[in-house]
Structure formats: C-alpha cells, structure tokens
C-alpha cells in the first residue's frame, strides 16, 4: 500500500527497538537486539573472570595458570581442597543467588510497574530471616536445617501476605501495605529473638541477616541451582506477555494478555526465587532492586530484560563477595554489606543521570 | 447483522450496579458514539463490550459467540481497544509501542513476521506518525501521543475499534485531528468504530449511530438527527438547550441556555 519511495526509510525505523535485527526463516522469526546481546556477552566474560579470580585469590593463593589443572583434578591435595571444596561452592552459590535475586527483582518490578519494587515488599525475606534467626537462637526443631527453615519461612510469609491481601488482587496497594505490615511484625519477632540470644548466637544471626556466602557448601549451591535452573526457563517463556503487562492492565488485556493469571504466575515465580535465594545466602540487600534497573539502562531494551537482570545480579554478588573476602582480609565481611555499599550509589548515579541528562 | 452485540447486560463495579439490563447492537461499518452525563455508565459499557469488565448478568456477543468464553488472544485479534489515558513504560520508542500492537499475532518463535512489519508501517502511515518512529513516546505532544496510541490499536489489525474518550486532554485542534483520523479509518478502511465522547456537537458530527445513555441504560439511539432533540438534552443531561442545525455540517448543534445569558455590560461600554 505504501509507495516504494516511502517504504525504504520507514521500513528500518519500525523494526522493534530501532537497531534490532530480525532473523526470519519461513514462519519463524526472531528479534535480536545487538546491544542487549553485546551486553550479555560482556557480562558473561566478566562473570567468568570474576569467578576465576575468586577461585584463585585468598590466604592460600592458587595462581590462575594452575587453576585449570586443579579444576581438572591434577592439582596438589591442598590446592584441590581449597579450590574445589571451599571456594568453588561459595563462588557458584554467589553466582546462582545473584542470578535468582536479579530475576526475582525484574519480575516483581515488571508486575508492579514500579522500579522501586522488590520481592522484599511481599514479606519473603522477612519471613526467611525470622525463621533463620529462630533456628540460630532457639535451635533447630525436628532437626530442620537453617536453609530449609528459611525457605519455609519465606514461602509461608508470602502465602500469609497473599491470603490477607487476597481481596485486593495481587498487584494492588493493599498487597504492598499488607506486606509492609507483616514485615514489621516479623522484624519485631527478630528483635525479640536477638534480645534473648547470647552473644555468639546474636553474632551469627546478625551475619545471616546481612546476607553472607561465608562457609556456603554444596547444599546451598543445590538450593540456588534449583532456583535458577528450575525457575529461569518458565520465566523466560513469559518474557513477551510480561513486556506487554508493563503497559498497564487495560491495554495488556486489549492486546490479548490474560493479566490476572499472568500476574499470579509471575509473582509466584518471584517469591519462589527470592525465598530460595534467601535460604541459600540470607537476605542479600539491594541486588533484586538494583540489578534490573542496571540491566535496563545498559541494554536499553523496551521492557525490563529478564536474562540480563539475572546476569547483572550474578555479577553484582560475585564481585561483592570477592571484595567481601579480600577487602579486610583475613576478616570475612558479609557480602550483603558490600552489595549495599556498591549497589546504592550506583543506582543513585544512574537515576541522577537519567533525569538530569534528559535521556 | 451486528458483529458486536450486548444482550440484557448488567455491569457492576465492586458490587455497585452501573449498567442494568442494557441491550445494544453495534452497527457494522459505522461510527457509533456513546454519549451521556458523567457516571451514566458509558465508559463502563465500553469496558463491558471490550471484555475488560465481566458482566454480572447478560452477555456480550462477538461474531455470535459469548465474548467471555472466547480466548483472550482471539478477542484481541478481532477487537482493538484504546483505554482512557493509556500509559507506556518510560523511554519506550514510538516504533516499539506501535509494534506491541502486533503481540496478539506473535509467538515466541514468530516474533516479527513480514505481516507484523507491514501492519506497523501501514499503521504509522495512516496516522501520519512515520517520522516519529524513533522518538520516545514520553517526549511527544498530547496530539502526537494520541495518534501513536491509535496507531498501536490499528497495528493490531482488527475490524472493530473501541476508543474510550480519545480526545481527553487534547486542545480543540488536536481533538478535531484525532476525530478526523477516526472518521477516515471508518470511511476508507471500513472499520467499525465505537467511541465514548463528551462533546455532544462533536458526537453529532462524527457519529453515524448515536447512543444516549442515562442511569445505566440506553435512553435513545439512532442517527444524531433523530436522537438529539431539546427534550433529550433536558432528560439526559438535565440541561436546557436549543438544538439548531450545525452551519458547517448540518448535523444537530446543541447550544446550552444559561440563566445568566451574557455578562452584564460595564456602564459606558454599550454599543
């Protein structure tokens, strides 16, 4: 219908995202955003580098060139113990927990249509924290381990928040207010438990409450691995409807999205991811909040990029834990201290740049 | 024959009945305009017709099928909807926004087909927004923004278009621009249009079929010339008015009477 003269320039301009490439073969077509792809590759390289350095440095340094040998099982006994049994689970746990938190944050922010939303609002981390502190201070009932208790606490609290807020729908202000209320109650419980704990218990509880990867083993790797391996694929299948959901409910429904069902599914995924991440490493601050916004600004995609949010989250936690281990070595800081110190100013800088520079 | 019909429709918000026992057939290939006083249920009716609001009783039929029983995606391929004051994520470009109109036609393995591209190019062209394709939506003027949203609805490629107060917050020139575009979409492309408008004179100019609502029901419907009388304006809006032929189009023109017909002239300025 359009004249050939006109079709030329318009043709390229209407492709999604301006600079995107469209690959087509028959009925199959895929949109590739070169910028997002490049950002993803750079993040992967940085992740590998950070992981390698993390495995290498420490009180017992293993030179980078010997690392490959050790990983293949050809190192000395001492090297294998330090790298494979101590550092590797910690590094993997950090990467997986960071990815889970970044993804949980992106899903929550997309559903809430609010860049300041995070799974914490739903009471997940407060519930996990209260359960974990209870186990630390009161001892484990029925031999339940700390991660299991934290996971159960997180999921149970989210369920309570949903039940109390059920009439307002999962996106409403009601949900946020109920979440804040339940979180406040749980904070009181945590304070009470800390007050009646002895000093060493209280110290351990505080480290857990900050979020720490210290001493994490293969159990925690498994928990975080279940989160990322089991929940990333279904989240990715929802990428396109979630992008439409960011237009608001009426428009999204007009465009054929079953909004209520989708919201429920997305919030459930975010809650499960955050609960599993908390169970593995405690409530690491700021990652779920900052990672999606950082990923969005790096990739300049039209909606929050889910995979890139996971990668940014993984990198944020991996770098933070490396710093946490080495900054005041031999003192091992909780990683949550570093994520907060690193993440907060970075996000503030991004926000200031976005509004000041007129985009 | 009407592709979109409501039968004995009851619609409610949070238990409060807004539309009661309403039946209406939307005439195909025509522009239908819904008018009425504030809170008479006109936007609610549009939400019911577009399946945004599930009926308490009665049903909406789309191509003879109950719209609630249809798949959301199938509805979205037949009926396009522009909600009142829609919002886009910050920084989204016009091209991306209009491209989203294709989502009911897309799958994860078919993300941008040639027909998607053609539909978007055509939607931008029809609304005169090709030059804006690379611009962020939040930088546009009100009139441009409304045209871009209409382009998104057009890209959806539906025969039926439902527009909820498409002229809200626009100045007069942009109101006319948007309404001319809507009229053109009906006249040249044969799309069936249903829209809610506040301005009675604009409704009379652009409607083939006018539905005047009062208290959640249809008070009168038909061609504007048949519907808009001084008595109807009194009954529907509670307003005394004269109805004269519009000197430009010949359609009814409503001139409200006021108890204070003109400002008192300051002394010394007469003549």
Interface residues (C-beta under 8 A of the other chain):
Chain A: X1 X2 X6 X7 X10 X11 X13 X14 X15 X16 X17 X18 X22 X24 X27 X28 X29 X30 X31 X113 X237 X239 X240 X241 X243 X244 X246 X247 X248 X250 X251 X253 X254 X255 X256 X257 X258 X300 X302 X303 X359
Chain B: X50 X51 X52 X72 X73 X74 X75 X76 X77 X80 X81 X82 X83 X86 X87 X88 X89 X91 X92 X93 X95 X96 X98 X99 X100 X101 X103 X104 X106 X108 X109 X110 X111 X112 X113 X114 X116 X117 X120 X121 X122 X124 X125 X130 X133 X134 X136 X153 X156
